[in-house]
Each structure stands twice: as structure tokens, then as C-alpha cells.
Amino acid sequence: SWRPPKNAAKTFVRSCKSPAVPINDLIYRASQQSDKLHALSTMLTQELVCTCVCQGSEVFPIDRVHACHTSSLQTPTDKEQALQVSESDLLSLARSLLQAWSDPLVVLSSSTNVLPYSAQSTLSKTIQKMQEHSKDLKDGLDILSSKMGPAAQTITSLPFIETNEIGQDKITKLLSCFRRDSHKIDSFLKVLRCRAANMQPQMC
């Protein structure tokens, strides 16, 4: 299965802090980082779904992701729409989504004890990696936004209402939602990467 390169996330954050690294290079590295994050979320969701099916548990339907706590954020629904959005607004959307997942990922990381025992260790480690990658990408984009003007620094608040009890179904739902949002983040940053490289829209 896919594993991220060791210390790649920390290297990305350090490069964002360096004034010597051009913005175009930072956008490219951010796109690489978001790709790793989405790969992690996809792998984790697939592992959990497989575990649930093997245990005979109900799986959160992917077509119900409208119930995600980030659903109120108006975002492009496909590449064509994303290509019509400004660089600053795309970065703002990506940062808003990452910020919205800070607390839910902490909840996920501390709730793996409700998962089937046979899968707890593996899934717990993967969730921790996903949490670390999300934080490092957020930190890097925060620095990048400071170099792209006020519009890129705008963040839309998307509150997460935590319940007292979280079960396997809630974890499955959260992971399904995060996979959707990590795909959005990755798509937005890939559009930024295309523009930074002066690629034609049809090549993005």
C-alpha cells in the first residue's frame, strides 16, 4: 500500500518559510503534499469500509456526503468551474476546508478504540499520519497565503459540532467526508499548479 516519503511534510513547511523559494515552486510542492493527503484518506476509507463489510457493519453511503459539516461551503463542483475561480479564492477555499477539519481529525485520532480490535492499530497509525499531513499542509498554505495578498488569507468558518459519543458509523461518515474534501483541496491546488506553470486549461 501507498506510504508517504519520510519527513516530506516537514520539508514542505520549511520550504514555505524560506524567502528564497519562488511562489510557483511552493504551489507545486503544495500540490504534491495535497496529493499525498488525498491518497492517505482514500486508502484509510477503503481499509475501514473493508473492515466494516467483513464485520457485517453498515457503511456510510458515499452519496450522503451532503451531510458533511463542510457542505455549506460553496465550492466549484468540477474542473471547469474551478478554472473560473481566481488563484486567491482557490487558496482560500483550500485553507477553509483544511481549517474545518482540524478538530474532526483530532476526534478521529482519539476514537479508534471503537473500531474492530483487529483493525485498531493499522487504522490508528494511518489516521495519525493523515492528521499530521493535514496540519503540515495547512501550515504551509497559511504561509503561502501571506505571499498572495489579503483575498488568499480569508477563511470561512465551518464549525464542527462534536457529539459526546462517537461510534464506528460516525467514524466512517467522517472519513467519507474527509476523502471528499481532500479531493477538493487537491483539485484546487492542481489548478493553481497549472496556472503557475502557464499551462493551457485543457492540460490541467
ABEGO torsion letter per residue (X at the ends): XBBBBBGAAAAAAAAAABAABBAAAAAAAAAAAAAAAAAAAAAAAAAAAAAAAAAGBBBBBAAAAAABAAAABBBBABAAAAAABBAAAAAAAAAAAAAAAAAAAAAAAAAAAABBAAAAAAAAAAAAAAAAAAAAAAAAAAAAAAAAEAAAABBBBBBBBBBABBBAAAAAAAAAAAAAAAAAAAAAAAAAAAAAAGBBAAAX
